Amino acid sequence: MSTLLAPIVQVCDAISGARPGARREIVEAYIKRLNDLEAIAMSYPGVTKTYAIQAGRELRVIVGADKMDDAESEKLSTEIAEKIQNEMTYPGQVKITVIRETRSVSYAK
């Protein structure tokens, strides 16, 4: 980098290129990447539903509260992150959020 502006331009290019659609990703490849993210998470036992959101930058994983405790859900998020890192190519980073909840419903008649 020969001038003072060169690193600034490089950072601006990186920020601009990280936004969804900036590099004109083909729609089919984009949808396949989202489906692959969801499929990787669904391959683990105890996972009931997955959602790839924010242009594939975040993966929300819903697990059954009766099938997994808090420590296992924390371990699951790490395992999914490692598997995504080893098996996929993606721009930027992917945030994996494991959601474990218990719902209790009653009706008064």
Biotite code that builds the C-alpha atoms (Angstrom):
import biotite.structure as struc

atoms = struc.array([
    struc.Atom([0.000, 0.000, 0.000], chain_id="A", res_id=1, res_name="MET", atom_name="CA", element="C"),
    struc.Atom([1.705, 3.068, -1.227], chain_id="A", res_id=2, res_name="SER", atom_name="CA", element="C"),
    struc.Atom([-0.673, 5.804, -0.060], chain_id="A", res_id=3, res_name="THR", atom_name="CA", element="C"),
    struc.Atom([-2.600, 6.635, 3.078], chain_id="A", res_id=4, res_name="LEU", atom_name="CA", element="C"),
    struc.Atom([-5.933, 6.120, 1.307], chain_id="A", res_id=5, res_name="LEU", atom_name="CA", element="C"),
    struc.Atom([-5.170, 2.562, 0.122], chain_id="A", res_id=6, res_name="ALA", atom_name="CA", element="C"),
    struc.Atom([-6.060, 0.803, 3.411], chain_id="A", res_id=7, res_name="PRO", atom_name="CA", element="C"),
    struc.Atom([-9.212, 2.917, 3.736], chain_id="A", res_id=8, res_name="ILE", atom_name="CA", element="C"),
    struc.Atom([-10.324, 1.943, 0.233], chain_id="A", res_id=9, res_name="VAL", atom_name="CA", element="C"),
    struc.Atom([-9.581, -1.711, 1.012], chain_id="A", res_id=10, res_name="GLN", atom_name="CA", element="C"),
    struc.Atom([-11.725, -1.631, 4.158], chain_id="A", res_id=11, res_name="VAL", atom_name="CA", element="C"),
    struc.Atom([-14.570, 0.118, 2.319], chain_id="A", res_id=12, res_name="CYS", atom_name="CA", element="C"),
    struc.Atom([-14.464, -2.503, -0.424], chain_id="A", res_id=13, res_name="ASP", atom_name="CA", element="C"),
    struc.Atom([-14.621, -5.303, 2.150], chain_id="A", res_id=14, res_name="ALA", atom_name="CA", element="C"),
    struc.Atom([-17.620, -3.726, 3.889], chain_id="A", res_id=15, res_name="ILE", atom_name="CA", element="C"),
    struc.Atom([-19.416, -3.129, 0.596], chain_id="A", res_id=16, res_name="SER", atom_name="CA", element="C"),
    struc.Atom([-18.720, -6.637, -0.671], chain_id="A", res_id=17, res_name="GLY", atom_name="CA", element="C"),
    struc.Atom([-20.041, -8.267, 2.504], chain_id="A", res_id=18, res_name="ALA", atom_name="CA", element="C"),
    struc.Atom([-23.602, -7.036, 2.055], chain_id="A", res_id=19, res_name="ARG", atom_name="CA", element="C"),
    struc.Atom([-26.132, -9.445, 0.492], chain_id="A", res_id=20, res_name="PRO", atom_name="CA", element="C"),
    struc.Atom([-26.262, -9.269, -3.291], chain_id="A", res_id=21, res_name="GLY", atom_name="CA", element="C"),
    struc.Atom([-23.172, -7.101, -3.611], chain_id="A", res_id=22, res_name="ALA", atom_name="CA", element="C"),
    struc.Atom([-21.282, -9.610, -5.715], chain_id="A", res_id=23, res_name="ARG", atom_name="CA", element="C"),
    struc.Atom([-24.366, -10.651, -7.707], chain_id="A", res_id=24, res_name="ARG", atom_name="CA", element="C"),
    struc.Atom([-24.658, -14.119, -6.304], chain_id="A", res_id=25, res_name="GLU", atom_name="CA", element="C"),
    struc.Atom([-26.713, -16.378, -8.544], chain_id="A", res_id=26, res_name="ILE", atom_name="CA", element="C"),
    struc.Atom([-30.141, -17.031, -7.027], chain_id="A", res_id=27, res_name="VAL", atom_name="CA", element="C"),
    struc.Atom([-29.836, -20.807, -7.360], chain_id="A", res_id=28, res_name="GLU", atom_name="CA", element="C"),
    struc.Atom([-26.484, -20.841, -5.574], chain_id="A", res_id=29, res_name="ALA", atom_name="CA", element="C"),
    struc.Atom([-27.884, -18.582, -2.849], chain_id="A", res_id=30, res_name="TYR", atom_name="CA", element="C"),
    struc.Atom([-30.894, -20.846, -2.245], chain_id="A", res_id=31, res_name="ILE", atom_name="CA", element="C"),
    struc.Atom([-28.681, -23.943, -2.289], chain_id="A", res_id=32, res_name="LYS", atom_name="CA", element="C"),
    struc.Atom([-26.378, -22.385, 0.315], chain_id="A", res_id=33, res_name="ARG", atom_name="CA", element="C"),
    struc.Atom([-29.333, -21.599, 2.596], chain_id="A", res_id=34, res_name="LEU", atom_name="CA", element="C"),
    struc.Atom([-30.714, -25.120, 2.185], chain_id="A", res_id=35, res_name="ASN", atom_name="CA", element="C"),
    struc.Atom([-27.282, -26.612, 2.889], chain_id="A", res_id=36, res_name="ASP", atom_name="CA", element="C"),
    struc.Atom([-27.002, -24.568, 6.091], chain_id="A", res_id=37, res_name="LEU", atom_name="CA", element="C"),
    struc.Atom([-30.379, -25.821, 7.270], chain_id="A", res_id=38, res_name="GLU", atom_name="CA", element="C"),
    struc.Atom([-29.600, -29.421, 6.252], chain_id="A", res_id=39, res_name="ALA", atom_name="CA", element="C"),
    struc.Atom([-26.345, -29.465, 8.214], chain_id="A", res_id=40, res_name="ILE", atom_name="CA", element="C"),
    struc.Atom([-28.151, -28.405, 11.392], chain_id="A", res_id=41, res_name="ALA", atom_name="CA", element="C"),
    struc.Atom([-31.057, -30.813, 10.823], chain_id="A", res_id=42, res_name="MET", atom_name="CA", element="C"),
    struc.Atom([-28.607, -33.734, 10.652], chain_id="A", res_id=43, res_name="SER", atom_name="CA", element="C"),
    struc.Atom([-28.077, -33.575, 14.426], chain_id="A", res_id=44, res_name="TYR", atom_name="CA", element="C"),
    struc.Atom([-30.360, -35.491, 16.804], chain_id="A", res_id=45, res_name="PRO", atom_name="CA", element="C"),
    struc.Atom([-32.734, -33.392, 18.892], chain_id="A", res_id=46, res_name="GLY", atom_name="CA", element="C"),
    struc.Atom([-33.067, -30.622, 16.292], chain_id="A", res_id=47, res_name="VAL", atom_name="CA", element="C"),
    struc.Atom([-36.711, -29.954, 15.421], chain_id="A", res_id=48, res_name="THR", atom_name="CA", element="C"),
    struc.Atom([-36.474, -26.961, 13.048], chain_id="A", res_id=49, res_name="LYS", atom_name="CA", element="C"),
    struc.Atom([-33.858, -24.706, 11.467], chain_id="A", res_id=50, res_name="THR", atom_name="CA", element="C"),
    struc.Atom([-34.050, -21.255, 9.889], chain_id="A", res_id=51, res_name="TYR", atom_name="CA", element="C"),
    struc.Atom([-31.319, -19.627, 7.793], chain_id="A", res_id=52, res_name="ALA", atom_name="CA", element="C"),
    struc.Atom([-31.911, -15.872, 8.084], chain_id="A", res_id=53, res_name="ILE", atom_name="CA", element="C"),
    struc.Atom([-30.200, -12.587, 7.214], chain_id="A", res_id=54, res_name="GLN", atom_name="CA", element="C"),
    struc.Atom([-29.024, -13.802, 3.805], chain_id="A", res_id=55, res_name="ALA", atom_name="CA", element="C"),
    struc.Atom([-27.417, -16.886, 5.346], chain_id="A", res_id=56, res_name="GLY", atom_name="CA", element="C"),
    struc.Atom([-25.419, -14.926, 7.892], chain_id="A", res_id=57, res_name="ARG", atom_name="CA", element="C"),
    struc.Atom([-27.366, -16.410, 10.803], chain_id="A", res_id=58, res_name="GLU", atom_name="CA", element="C"),
    struc.Atom([-28.685, -19.891, 11.470], chain_id="A", res_id=59, res_name="LEU", atom_name="CA", element="C"),
    struc.Atom([-31.332, -20.408, 14.128], chain_id="A", res_id=60, res_name="ARG", atom_name="CA", element="C"),
    struc.Atom([-31.663, -23.956, 15.398], chain_id="A", res_id=61, res_name="VAL", atom_name="CA", element="C"),
    struc.Atom([-34.679, -24.997, 17.484], chain_id="A", res_id=62, res_name="ILE", atom_name="CA", element="C"),
    struc.Atom([-34.166, -28.041, 19.710], chain_id="A", res_id=63, res_name="VAL", atom_name="CA", element="C"),
    struc.Atom([-36.586, -29.934, 21.902], chain_id="A", res_id=64, res_name="GLY", atom_name="CA", element="C"),
    struc.Atom([-36.251, -29.033, 25.564], chain_id="A", res_id=65, res_name="ALA", atom_name="CA", element="C"),
    struc.Atom([-37.016, -32.606, 26.552], chain_id="A", res_id=66, res_name="ASP", atom_name="CA", element="C"),
    struc.Atom([-34.297, -34.013, 24.268], chain_id="A", res_id=67, res_name="LYS", atom_name="CA", element="C"),
    struc.Atom([-31.410, -31.729, 25.198], chain_id="A", res_id=68, res_name="MET", atom_name="CA", element="C"),
    struc.Atom([-30.168, -29.790, 28.232], chain_id="A", res_id=69, res_name="ASP", atom_name="CA", element="C"),
    struc.Atom([-28.409, -26.407, 28.287], chain_id="A", res_id=70, res_name="ASP", atom_name="CA", element="C"),
    struc.Atom([-24.878, -27.827, 28.167], chain_id="A", res_id=71, res_name="ALA", atom_name="CA", element="C"),
    struc.Atom([-25.723, -30.047, 25.197], chain_id="A", res_id=72, res_name="GLU", atom_name="CA", element="C"),
    struc.Atom([-27.291, -27.136, 23.310], chain_id="A", res_id=73, res_name="SER", atom_name="CA", element="C"),
    struc.Atom([-24.138, -25.084, 23.836], chain_id="A", res_id=74, res_name="GLU", atom_name="CA", element="C"),
    struc.Atom([-22.037, -27.989, 22.559], chain_id="A", res_id=75, res_name="LYS", atom_name="CA", element="C"),
    struc.Atom([-24.392, -28.378, 19.592], chain_id="A", res_id=76, res_name="LEU", atom_name="CA", element="C"),
    struc.Atom([-23.870, -24.789, 18.450], chain_id="A", res_id=77, res_name="SER", atom_name="CA", element="C"),
    struc.Atom([-20.101, -25.314, 18.483], chain_id="A", res_id=78, res_name="THR", atom_name="CA", element="C"),
    struc.Atom([-20.360, -28.602, 16.564], chain_id="A", res_id=79, res_name="GLU", atom_name="CA", element="C"),
    struc.Atom([-22.619, -27.059, 13.909], chain_id="A", res_id=80, res_name="ILE", atom_name="CA", element="C"),
    struc.Atom([-20.239, -24.106, 13.528], chain_id="A", res_id=81, res_name="ALA", atom_name="CA", element="C"),
    struc.Atom([-17.275, -26.448, 13.028], chain_id="A", res_id=82, res_name="GLU", atom_name="CA", element="C"),
    struc.Atom([-19.159, -28.569, 10.497], chain_id="A", res_id=83, res_name="LYS", atom_name="CA", element="C"),
    struc.Atom([-20.240, -25.497, 8.503], chain_id="A", res_id=84, res_name="ILE", atom_name="CA", element="C"),
    struc.Atom([-16.691, -24.163, 8.573], chain_id="A", res_id=85, res_name="GLN", atom_name="CA", element="C"),
    struc.Atom([-15.266, -27.468, 7.289], chain_id="A", res_id=86, res_name="ASN", atom_name="CA", element="C"),
    struc.Atom([-17.882, -28.334, 4.662], chain_id="A", res_id=87, res_name="GLU", atom_name="CA", element="C"),
    struc.Atom([-19.131, -25.051, 3.187], chain_id="A", res_id=88, res_name="MET", atom_name="CA", element="C"),
    struc.Atom([-17.882, -21.905, 1.532], chain_id="A", res_id=89, res_name="THR", atom_name="CA", element="C"),
    struc.Atom([-19.686, -18.712, 2.507], chain_id="A", res_id=90, res_name="TYR", atom_name="CA", element="C"),
    struc.Atom([-18.956, -14.992, 2.630], chain_id="A", res_id=91, res_name="PRO", atom_name="CA", element="C"),
    struc.Atom([-18.132, -13.488, 6.006], chain_id="A", res_id=92, res_name="GLY", atom_name="CA", element="C"),
    struc.Atom([-19.237, -15.419, 9.060], chain_id="A", res_id=93, res_name="GLN", atom_name="CA", element="C"),
    struc.Atom([-22.309, -17.400, 10.096], chain_id="A", res_id=94, res_name="VAL", atom_name="CA", element="C"),
    struc.Atom([-23.807, -16.962, 13.564], chain_id="A", res_id=95, res_name="LYS", atom_name="CA", element="C"),
    struc.Atom([-25.382, -20.145, 14.967], chain_id="A", res_id=96, res_name="ILE", atom_name="CA", element="C"),
    struc.Atom([-28.064, -19.659, 17.619], chain_id="A", res_id=97, res_name="THR", atom_name="CA", element="C"),
    struc.Atom([-29.499, -22.712, 19.355], chain_id="A", res_id=98, res_name="VAL", atom_name="CA", element="C"),
    struc.Atom([-32.902, -22.077, 20.914], chain_id="A", res_id=99, res_name="ILE", atom_name="CA", element="C"),
    struc.Atom([-34.183, -24.427, 23.604], chain_id="A", res_id=100, res_name="ARG", atom_name="CA", element="C"),
    struc.Atom([-37.484, -23.585, 25.173], chain_id="A", res_id=101, res_name="GLU", atom_name="CA", element="C"),
    struc.Atom([-40.202, -25.161, 27.229], chain_id="A", res_id=102, res_name="THR", atom_name="CA", element="C"),
    struc.Atom([-43.814, -24.225, 26.619], chain_id="A", res_id=103, res_name="ARG", atom_name="CA", element="C"),
    struc.Atom([-46.639, -24.920, 28.989], chain_id="A", res_id=104, res_name="SER", atom_name="CA", element="C"),
    struc.Atom([-50.196, -24.355, 27.761], chain_id="A", res_id=105, res_name="VAL", atom_name="CA", element="C"),
    struc.Atom([-53.393, -24.645, 29.771], chain_id="A", res_id=106, res_name="SER", atom_name="CA", element="C"),
    struc.Atom([-56.962, -23.735, 28.972], chain_id="A", res_id=107, res_name="TYR", atom_name="CA", element="C"),
    struc.Atom([-59.596, -22.461, 31.371], chain_id="A", res_id=108, res_name="ALA", atom_name="CA", element="C"),
    struc.Atom([-63.093, -23.445, 30.397], chain_id="A", res_id=109, res_name="LYS", atom_name="CA", element="C"),
])
